[in-house]
């Protein structure tokens, strides 16, 4: 048990380094970052074991768990419930709409209409969508949002005028998309970045391997874990580069910045840490309870984020648990300081 505890402690400490270590330099940290909450649960269970036995190992275990407290708040919101009528200047939503259920994943015939109606009825000022069908016209589906910008699978629609817009390009072979719009909100102007960072590209084969592993079938474990791990490492490395490129662009913005979208990465990651530096996270500011936003076949994490400049403040944060897609929509009300 001592050996198991020491291994678990080292793993948890290693996960703490994930936000600060570029996976292109040392990739194991990024994999430990993905396993953070599993490692945390394992360490808590071992802590209880050592407390029950009145052993000194419990003190070391407690210190290591406590040292990562700031990371716990990125997964579980401890904020009081927001007041619905709190004054605000801007409402914003990010939502991965999964190609409007183009291939019938949800097995509900009216899923595309439900998604469109949900967005139209959400009463947000700006909506950022990922996995938006490339051939669809947003102006037809969202008539109350006269201003929009689209790049590949990412679309931003707005009730406020878009003064300027553009796209960020990445290295050849990257599947990420990022666009930005300068939006006039009353007398103020903000720059909104809508992103869909590199996916792990895990398909049916990886899903089957994952199901086998979680069910205890280890017949193809070695090959399966190797295949999944290589995909995770490749995506982590690409997202790190993409985050650095976007951050450099953000730092040149003449206006306060908001960046939102599907990061395909958890808060315990280099990409998130890079983009969130000098920014505020709406979930950390006003989120409550579990913050997971992905509800697909693989483990659920908080990978959809709304980050904003310190000149704005979050007055409410909502993760709506509607299951029209494999992601939950995330909404936030913001106010200029």
N, C-alpha and C positions, 0 to 999 in steps of 0.2 A: 504493500500500500504506500510505503514511503517513496518507492521508485515511481509508481504511478502518479503520485502527487507532485513529485519533482518534475516529471515530464509534462504534466498538465500546467504547472506553474511556468515552465520555460515556454510552452506553447502560448500561454496567455500574454506573457511579457513580449514575446515575438509579435503577437498581433497588435500590440500597442505601437510598434514601429511602422506598421503599414502606411499610415498617412504621411510619413516623413521620408520613406525610402522609395525612390523611383524604381519601379519593377524592371526597367531597362538596365539598371545597375545591379540589382539583387532581387530576383523575383520571389523567393520563398516568403518574404514578408507579406507580399500581396495575397498569397494563398492563405497565410495565417490570419490576415485581416478578414477574409471571407468566412473563416471558421470562428470568428471572435465570439459570437454569442453561444456557440456550442462549447467553446473552451471556458467561457464564463460560467455556464451552467455546471459543467463538470467540476470546476474549482469550487463553486458554492456547495455542491454535494460533498466534495472531499473536506471542505471546511467544517460542515456539520458533523461529518464522521470524526474528525480530530477533536472537535469540541466535546462530542459525546464521550470520547476516550480520555479527555483532560490531558492532552498532549501539547507540548510546546509548538509542534508543527502548526497548530491552529493559528498562532500569532503571525507566523510568516505568511501563511495562506491569506489571512485577513488583510495584511499590509499590501500584498500584491493585488488583491481584488480592489481594495479601497483606492489604490493609486490610479486605477483606471476609471474612477467615478465619472469624470467628465464625458467619457465615451458612452457610459450607460445612458446618459441623458439624450444621446443622439438616437437611441432606439426606443426609449420609453419616456413620453412626455409627462412631466409632473406639474404642469401649469394649471391654475384654476380655470374653470370654465369661462369662456369669453361671453361677454354680454352682446346679444344679437344686434342691438341698436347702437353700438359704439360708433361715434363719428369716424368717417374714413374718407379718403380722397380717391381711392382706386381699388377695384376688385379684379382679381386675376386668377385664372385657372390653368393648370397644365394637365393634359390627359392623353395617354397613349390609347388610341381608339382601335388598334389592331385591325387596320385596313377595313374598318366598318364591318367587321365580321364577314369579309368577302367570301371566305371558304366555309362558312357555316360552323365554325368551331363551337359556338355557344349552343348550337342545335335549337335555336329559337328563330323562327321565320321572321319575326319583326325586330330582331336585334339591331339592324342598321337604323331603322326608324327611331327606335328607343334612344340610341346614342345621339342622333341628330336632335331629337326633341329635348333630350336632357340638356344638351349644350345650349340650345335656344332658350330654354326655360330657366337656365342657371342664373341669369341676370348679372353676368360678369362683364366688366368693361373690356377686358382683353382675355383671349383664350389662345393657348398654345397647344397644338395637337401634333402628336407623333404618329407615325404609321398611317398618315393620311393618304388615301388612294391618289396616285399621281394624275389620273385622268379625270378626277372629280373637280368640279368648280365650286369653291367655297362660297362665292357670291350667290349661287342658286340655293344652296342648302342652309345658309345662314344670312338671310336678307337683312336682319337687324344689325349686321356688322358690315358697314359699307367699305371699310378699309382693311386690306389684307396684304400679306406677302407670303409667297410659297417658294420652297426650294426642296426639290426631291420629295421626301416623305414627311417633311415638316411644314406646317402651315400656322401662321399667326393671323388671327382676325381681331379687329378692334372697332370699338364704337368711337374712339377718338382719332383725329387725323394723324396719319403717318407722314412725317415731314421728310424722312430720308430712310432708305433701306438698303441692305446689302447682304452678302453671303461670305462665309469664311471657308476656304478650301483647305483640304488636308492632303497628306501624302497619298500617292497612287496606291490603291489596294485597300485603303481605309473605307469603311462603310458608314462613317459618321456623317451627320448633317448639322450645320449650324447657320442660322440666319439672325439678322438683327434689324430692329426698326427703332427710329427715333420718333417717339409718340408725344404729341402735344396734349397735356392734361391740364386744362385751365390755363393758367399763366406759366406753368412749369413744363419742362420737357424732360423726358426720361428715355433711356435707351434700354430696350428689352431684347435679350438674347433668348432665342428658342433653340434648344439643342436635342439631339438624339445621338448619344455617343455610341461607340462601337459595341455591338452585341457579342455575346459569347457564341452565337450561331450554333446552339445546341439543338439538334433535331430529334427525330424519332428514335434513332439508334441510341443516342445518349440518354434519352428519356427511358428507354427499355433497360439500359445498363443501370441507371439510377434506381429504377424500381426493383431490379434484381438485388442490388446491393442493400437497399433499405429493407428488403424482405428476407435477407439472410442468405440469398443465393450467391455464393462467391466463386462459382465455377469459372466465370470470365472476369474475375475481379481485377487481376493484374493488368490485362489488356484494356479493360474498360476504364480503370482509374487513370492509366497512362494517357488514353485518348482524351478523356475529359480534362485532365490536368493541362495537357498541351494547348487545348482550346482556351482554357482559363488564362494561362500565362500569356498567350498571344494577344488576347483581347485586353488584358490588363496593361500590357506594354503599349498597345496602340492608343488606349484611352489616356494614358499618361501623357503621351505626345500631343494628343488632341487637346487635353486640358491646358497644357502649357501654351499652345498656339492661341486658344481662346482667351486665356488670361492676359497674354501680351496685348491682344486686341482690346480687351476690356480696359486695360490700364491707359489706353489712348483716348478713351471716351470723354467728350467734353461735358457729358451729362451724367447724372446719377444712374447707376446700372441696376437692372434686375436680370437675373439669369434663371431660367426655369426649363424643365423638361425631364426626359428620361435619360438619366446619366448612365444607366445600366451598371451602377456601382454604388456600394454602400457608403455610409459616412466614415467607415474605417477603411479608407482607401486613399491612395496618392492623388487620384483624379479629383475626388471630392475636396480633399484638403487644399489642393492647388486652386480650385475655383472658389472655394469659400473663404480663403484668406482675405482679411479686411472686409468681409461681408457678414451679413446676418442671415441665419437660417430661420425661416418662418416657423418650422416645426419646433425648433429649440426655443424660439421666442414664445409661442402660444400653443404648441401641440399638447395633446392629452392622450395618455394610454399608448398602446402599441402603434408604431408608426409605419408598419409594413405597407407597401403600396403595390407589390407584385403578387398576383394570386394565380399564377400559372402552375405548370406541372412540377417545376423545381422549387426548392425551398424559398419561402417568402421573405423578402428583405425590403427595406426602405430605399428604393432606387430612383424615385421620382421626387424632385426637389424644387423648392422656390427659395432662391437666395436674393438678397437685396442689399443695396448700399446702406451704410449707417445713417445717411441723411433721410432715410425712410424708416418707419417702424411698423411692425406687424401688430394689428389690433385683433385679428382673429385668424384661426387656421382650421380648416376642415378637411378631413380625409373621408370622402363619402364612399360608403361600402356598397355601391351599386355594382353588380356583376354583369355588366354589358360587355366587358373586355377582360383581358388577363391582367389589367392594371386598374387600380382605383384612381378616380379623379381627385386631384388635390387643389383646394381653393384657399385663397388668402385675401384678407382685406388689409390694405396698407394706407398709411397716412404720412404726409410730409412733416418732418420735424419743424 
